[in-house]
Amino acid sequence: MWPFSGKESGFSGSSTAEEVTQGIDGTGLTAIVTGASNGIGTETSRVLALRGVHVIMAVRNMAAGRNVKEAIVKEIPTAKVDAMELDLSSMASVKKFASDFNSKGLHLNLLINNAEIMGNSIHAFKDDIELQFATNYLGMLDIYREEVYI
Ligand SMILES: NC(=O)c1ccc[n+]([C@@H]2O[C@H](COP(=O)([O-])OP(=O)(O)OC[C@H]3O[C@@H](n4cnc5c(N)ncnc54)[C@H](OP(=O)(O)O)[C@@H]3O)[C@@H](O)[C@H]2O)c1
């Protein structure tokens, strides 16, 4: 049997982020959402902002990130959302992101490791490391290692 049938929580695979967070007040919390420029990362950012969380959208494409931020603020005028540049496949970018985040003096409560690449990048390399391994595994570990304050 599929272990996440939702029978225990009342939610299922078709539940939305808004349904799951209904009634939760995230005011005072800070979240980093990687890969927030599209897909599930965008929706996660939007709903966390809707619940009052200060959302740091960690994005590789800053133009796309700013567009998402604008759309969220247009829908939720009270939203606290920032777009910050992060390329998880580059150690230099991870270090810079962690340093920039730490200089904001924010306490990190939620780290949503959403960004990923899959399949078609195998055998591509950056910094001498296979790209999928660098992005999906090393980059995320490096965020912790760079002592983002949690
Ligand atoms: N969609 C599904 O049905 C599904 C099901 C199960 C699990 N998931 C998981 O949910 C997560 C999001 O899925 P999704 O469908 O929303 O994926 P998506 O639309 O492909 O978005 C992936 C995000 O990751 C970002 N990204 C890729 N490489 C990056 C890098 N080196 N540095 C920083 N960001 C990078 C992309 O940024 P760019 O825009 O710059 O490329 C994009 O914003 C993934 O972890 C996926 O495995 C998804």
PDBQT file of the ligand as one rigid body, heavy atoms in Angstrom, charges set to zero:
ROOT
HETATM    1  N1  LIG A 201       6.517  18.031 -10.829  1.00  0.00    +0.000 N 
HETATM    2  C1  LIG A 201       6.282  16.846 -10.261  1.00  0.00    +0.000 C 
HETATM    3  O1  LIG A 201       5.334  16.113 -10.602  1.00  0.00    +0.000 OA
HETATM    4  C2  LIG A 201       7.178  16.347  -9.131  1.00  0.00    +0.000 A 
HETATM    5  C3  LIG A 201       6.900  15.113  -8.540  1.00  0.00    +0.000 A 
HETATM    6  C4  LIG A 201       7.693  14.668  -7.502  1.00  0.00    +0.000 A 
HETATM    7  C5  LIG A 201       8.742  15.433  -7.051  1.00  0.00    +0.000 A 
HETATM    8  N2  LIG A 201       8.998  16.626  -7.640  1.00  0.00    +0.000 N 
HETATM    9  C6  LIG A 201      10.118  17.400  -7.131  1.00  0.00    +0.000 C 
HETATM   10  O2  LIG A 201       9.702  18.717  -6.837  1.00  0.00    +0.000 OA
HETATM   11  C7  LIG A 201      10.757  19.621  -7.130  1.00  0.00    +0.000 C 
HETATM   12  C8  LIG A 201      10.279  20.700  -8.093  1.00  0.00    +0.000 C 
HETATM   13  O3  LIG A 201       9.727  20.097  -9.244  1.00  0.00    +0.000 OA
HETATM   14  P1  LIG A 201       9.191  20.982 -10.444  1.00  0.00    +0.000 P 
HETATM   15  O4  LIG A 201       8.378  20.085 -11.292  1.00  0.00    +0.000 OA
HETATM   16  O5  LIG A 201       8.611  22.251  -9.928  1.00  0.00    +0.000 OA
HETATM   17  O6  LIG A 201      10.583  21.264 -11.202  1.00  0.00    +0.000 OA
HETATM   18  P2  LIG A 201      10.925  22.375 -12.309  1.00  0.00    +0.000 P 
HETATM   19  O7  LIG A 201       9.710  23.072 -12.795  1.00  0.00    +0.000 OA
HETATM   20  O8  LIG A 201      11.825  21.678 -13.289  1.00  0.00    +0.000 OA
HETATM   21  O9  LIG A 201      11.778  23.411 -11.476  1.00  0.00    +0.000 OA
HETATM   22  C9  LIG A 201      13.057  23.079 -11.029  1.00  0.00    +0.000 C 
HETATM   23  C10 LIG A 201      13.659  24.331 -10.437  1.00  0.00    +0.000 C 
HETATM   24  O10 LIG A 201      14.998  24.022 -10.058  1.00  0.00    +0.000 OA
HETATM   25  C11 LIG A 201      15.803  25.099 -10.504  1.00  0.00    +0.000 C 
HETATM   26  N3  LIG A 201      17.190  24.699 -10.717  1.00  0.00    +0.000 N 
HETATM   27  C12 LIG A 201      17.671  23.768 -11.577  1.00  0.00    +0.000 A 
HETATM   28  N4  LIG A 201      19.011  23.735 -11.513  1.00  0.00    +0.000 NA
HETATM   29  C13 LIG A 201      19.378  24.696 -10.594  1.00  0.00    +0.000 A 
HETATM   30  C14 LIG A 201      20.617  25.155 -10.111  1.00  0.00    +0.000 A 
HETATM   31  N5  LIG A 201      21.780  24.660 -10.550  1.00  0.00    +0.000 N 
HETATM   32  N6  LIG A 201      20.631  26.131  -9.180  1.00  0.00    +0.000 NA
HETATM   33  C15 LIG A 201      19.469  26.670  -8.732  1.00  0.00    +0.000 A 
HETATM   34  N7  LIG A 201      18.260  26.280  -9.166  1.00  0.00    +0.000 NA
HETATM   35  C16 LIG A 201      18.220  25.296 -10.096  1.00  0.00    +0.000 A 
HETATM   36  C17 LIG A 201      15.191  25.542 -11.806  1.00  0.00    +0.000 C 
HETATM   37  O11 LIG A 201      15.674  26.824 -12.124  1.00  0.00    +0.000 OA
HETATM   38  P3  LIG A 201      15.739  27.363 -13.653  1.00  0.00    +0.000 P 
HETATM   39  O12 LIG A 201      14.369  27.918 -13.931  1.00  0.00    +0.000 OA
HETATM   40  O13 LIG A 201      16.806  28.405 -13.609  1.00  0.00    +0.000 OA
HETATM   41  O14 LIG A 201      16.088  26.187 -14.513  1.00  0.00    +0.000 OA
HETATM   42  C18 LIG A 201      13.711  25.498 -11.435  1.00  0.00    +0.000 C 
HETATM   43  O15 LIG A 201      13.335  26.694 -10.786  1.00  0.00    +0.000 OA
HETATM   44  C19 LIG A 201      11.907  18.801  -7.690  1.00  0.00    +0.000 C 
HETATM   45  O16 LIG A 201      12.840  18.544  -6.667  1.00  0.00    +0.000 OA
HETATM   46  C20 LIG A 201      11.234  17.523  -8.159  1.00  0.00    +0.000 C 
HETATM   47  O17 LIG A 201      12.102  16.414  -8.091  1.00  0.00    +0.000 OA
HETATM   48  C21 LIG A 201       8.253  17.090  -8.662  1.00  0.00    +0.000 A 
ENDROOT
TORSDOF 0
